[in-house]
Amino acid sequence: MTIRQPRYSKEEFARRGDEIYESKVRPQVEQGNHGKIVAIDIETGDFEVDVREIAACDRLETRYPDAQIWIVRIGSRHIRRFG
């Protein structure tokens, strides 16, 4: 199993992910997908949507084995909730 290494700082990773989500992905996925997960490759801008993080990431990695993945829950600022 190959261990993927991040190619960007945490700040740059987040900036790219948020920018792609807001400008390209959000307008395409927001309607009818509230609460689902979108996995975005921050280098290509391609994405996958699913109710499960793993499924979305797996499909994206099938197409882009070296993807740098940013995950967003549609309609929320948080991926997980504690408590």
N, C-alpha and C positions, 0 to 999 in steps of 0.2 A: 504494500500500500504506500503510495506516494504521499508525503506530507507537504501540503501546499503552504508556501510562505507568502505573507502579505508583501505587496510591492509598494505600498503607500503608508504614510503615517496615519495614525488614527484620525487625525483632524482632516486630512485630505480624503481619506476613505469616506468619512461621514459627509463631507462637503459634496463630493461627487455623487454619492448615493442619494442624498436629499435633493440635489439639483436635478438629477435624472428623473427621480420620482415625481417631483413637482412639475417639471416641464414636459415630460414625455409620457410617463406611465400613468400618473393619476387621472388625467382626462380620459384615458382608455378603460380604466378598471373600476373607477369609483362607483359607477351606477350598478347596483345589483350585487356587489361583492363585499358589502360592509362586513368587517370582521375576518375576512380571509387574509391569507399571507401572500405577499408578492416578493419573490426573490429576484433581484436585479443584478446582472453582471455590470459592474461599474466601468468596465472597459469597452463593452460593445453596446450597452444600453438595452440589450435583450432581457426579457423577463419571463417568469412563469408564475401563475396564480394557483393556489390550492388552499384547502382548509388546514392542511398540515405543512409545517415548515420543511420537514424532511422530504416530503413528496415534491414540493416546489423546487427545492435545492437539487434534488436528485435529477429531475428532468432537465434543469438548467445545466448541470454538470455533464449530463449525457451529451448535450450539444456542444458545450464548452468545457472540456475537462480541466482547464486551468483557470476557470472563472474566479473572479474576485467578487464575492456575493455580499450584497447589502440587502437586509430583510426589513420589510415594513408591513405592519398590520393595516389594512385598508380601513380608513375612517377613524384611526386612533394614533396617538403619538407613542403608544407603548406596545411592545410585542407581548410581554407577559405581565401578569398581575400577581402580587404576593398578598396572602392573607385572605 
